Amino acid sequence: MTVKKWDDCAELLLAAERERRPLSPLTTLDSALTVYDAYQIQLRTIKQKVKEGRRIVGKKIGLTSKAMQQLLGVDQPDYGHLLDDMAVENGGVVSWERVLQPKVEAEIAFVLKRDLVGPRVTVIDVLLATDYIVPALEIVDSRIADWNIRLEDTIADNASSGLYVLGEKRLSVHAVDIAQIGMALYRNGKLANTGVGATALGHPAFCVAWLANKLYEYGKELKAGEVILSGALSAAVSAEPGDVFFARFAHLGEVRVEFAP
């Protein structure tokens, strides 16, 4: 793709979000779209949002489960950016005007105390660089109509990022085996699904290490203070107006969000 096509695709995604009107998959507009092209489009959407006054506060990792990778025919995760206006307070209410096609995932979030710079970041490096972990809900969303996405579509669309919620309880990474942290996700008081830390490619810290090394390919790095959503511990659950979600984590407590009727 040409630079102009990167710019044009970025504008299509920005307009879809601004006008709350999902668009056809980018991969149907240009079948030659590559993963590299998709990240260039994502970077342009983020650059425009930063130009408008928003601030990058972290990253999210997607496609960390084998099931999702098989569904999209890929063998590695993807990533997107978290901006300051994506944060929702624990127990907060999300207006339906802020979302398009939301789904909710439960994750473990890492908050860094030092930079992580690829290309040879390991799980041990991640644990040493982490200030603490907290429970999190990610509200994934898509600017692509009906979630009809391929890998390149979701990457271009900031890895289908929407909003996120962090719990209050902070835990040292050395206090517990993160891979063994169990989680139960509830929708309107009914159990929706369960998961465990190891669901995220064997260990959530492995996902963060992958991210640091991937960012190196694009001249980027993880910064101290950033929030890293390390990947869903179970399948995403579709949300409707009026829904209440909460996830209960072993050792980490609960995190909750509500969608306005």
N, C-alpha and C positions, 0 to 999 in steps of 0.2 A: 504494500500500500504506500501511497505517497503521503507526505506530511499534510497536504491539504485534505486527504481522506481521513487521516487521524483527527484533524481539526473538525471536519464535518460530522464525524461520528460522535465526537465529544459533545458538540452542540446539540445533536439529536437527543442524547441522553440527558443533557442539562434541561432541554426544553420539555422532555417527557416528565421529569421530576417537577419542574416549575409549574407546568400546566396540568399535572396529575392525569396524564394521558399516556398509558403504556404504548410502546411502539413495537413494531415487528422485529424479530431477531436480526441483529446486525449481520449474522452469518448468512441470512437469506438475501441481504442487500449486497453482500460481497462474499462469495464463497471462498475467496483466497485469503480471507482474514486469518492471521496467525496469532499464536499466543503472544509473540513479541509485539505485534500490532496492537493487540488488546491491552497490554500493559501501557503502551504509549498513549492510547486513548484514555485509559484510567488516569494516568498522570496529568493529562490535560484537563480533565474534569476537576481533579483536586486542585490543580494550579489556579483554575478560575475561581473556585470556591474560596481559596486562601486570599486571592486578590480581592474578593468581595468582603473580606474581614473575618472569615472563619479560621480556625487554628487546628493544626494537626496535633492530636493528643495521644495517638497510638496506632495500632494496626490490628487487623483481625485475620485469622487464618481459616480458610474454608476447605471443604472436600478432604477432611481428615479421616473420614471413615472409609473402609474398603467398599462398603455398599454404594456410597455416593460416587466413589471413583469408578467403580464398575458401571454404574448407571450412565456416566458421561464418557466412559471409555478412556480414562486417563490413569496415570500411575503416580501422580504426585498432587499435593494440595495446591491451593492458590491463595492470594492474599489481597486485602484491601486496606484502605486508610480509615481511621476513626477521627472524626472532627468534634470540636468542643460542643457543637449544637446537637450531636447525636446522643449525648448522655441524658438519661432519665433517672431521677432519684429513686432509690429503693422504695417500693410501695406507691410510686407515682402513677398518675393517670395519663394515658396517651390519647390525645385527640385523634379521631379518625382522619382528620385533615392532614396529619403528618405522615400518613402511610398510604400505600397503594394496595399491595397484596401481601400483607404481613404473615410471617410464620415465626414461631418462637422456638429457640434452642437453649439448652442449659449447658454452660461451659465453666471452665476454671480460668480465671483471669490472672495474669502475671503482671506485677508492677515492678519496673526495673529501678535499680539504684545506681547502675553504671551502664555505659554504652556497651552494645554488642556489635562487633564489626566482623563481617565475614572475610574470607571464605571458609575458614576452618573452625567454625564455632561448634562446640560439642554440648551434650546434655549437661555435663559438669560445668561448663562455662555459663550456661543458662542459669543453673541453680546458684552459682556464686554471684551472678549479676542481679539476681532477683531480690527485691526488698521484701515482698510478701505476695501471697496469693489470696484471692477473694472469690466468692461464688458470683456467678454472672448469668444473666439472661441476655441473649442476643436476639433482637427482633430483625430477622433478615427480611429483605424486601426486594422487589425486582421492578425495574423500569421496562422490562420486556413483557409483553402481553402473555398472560396465562402461564407464566414461568416456563415458557417454551424455549429453553436455553441449551446451548452447547457450552463447552468450556470457555471458548473465546468470548461468548456473550456475557457470561457472568463476570469474567475478569474485567472486561471493558466497563461493566456496570459496577465498578468498585467492589467486586466479589459479592454482589447482591447485598451490600451493607444497608442497614436501615438505622436502627437505634440500638442502644445497649443500656443495661442496668447492672450496677455493681452492688453487692451486699456490703454490710458494714464490718463483718468479722474478718480480721486480717490474721493470716497464719504464716509462720515461717515455713519455707520449703523443707527445712530440716526437721520439722516437728512431726511429719507424717509421710508415709509412702504415697506420693501423689497419684501414682498409677492405680492404687487400690481404693481411692476415694469413690464411694458409691453416691449415686444421685437418683432422685425420684422427681419427675416433673408432673405437675398437676394442672389440669384445666378445669376451672369452675368446680374445684373440690374433688374431681375424679382423677385417678391416676391415668396419665396419658402414656408415659413410657418411663423406662429406667435406663441407667447407664453407669459406667465406671470410668475412671481416668484412663485406663489402658485402651479404651475405645478409640482414643485419639492417637492413632498410629503407634500404639504400644505404650506411649508416655507423653503427656502434654508438653513436657520440656523438650522432647524431641521435635515436636512441631515448631516450637519457638526457635530452636537451633536451625531447623530447615529454613525458617523465615529469614533469619539473620544472614544465612548463606545465600539465599535467593536474592535478597535486597542488594547484596554486593554486586550482582550481575547488572544492576541498574544504577550503580554508584550511590546507593543509599545505605543507611545503617539504622539500627535501633538505638534510641536515645534514653539516657537516664530519665526516669519520671514517666515514661510512656506506659500506657496500658496495652497489654497484648491479650486479646481473646484467642485462646489456644486451640479452639475447635470444639464442635458439638460432641456431647457424650451420648447422644441418641438422635433419633430422627426429629426433624423439624415438625412442629404441630401448627396447622393453620389457625389463624385468629379471626374472630368476628367481633363486631361492635358489642360491647358489654362483657366480653370475656375477661376472666381473672386468671392469671397464671402465677404459680409459684413453684420454685424448685427447692428441694431440701437436700442438702449435701452432708455426708458424714464429715464431722470435724469442722465444717465451715458454716453450718447454719443454713438460713433461708434467704432467698431473694425473690421479690414479688413485683408484678406489674399488672395494671388494669387498663383495658381499652374502654374509652368512653362509649356509652350507648349511641 
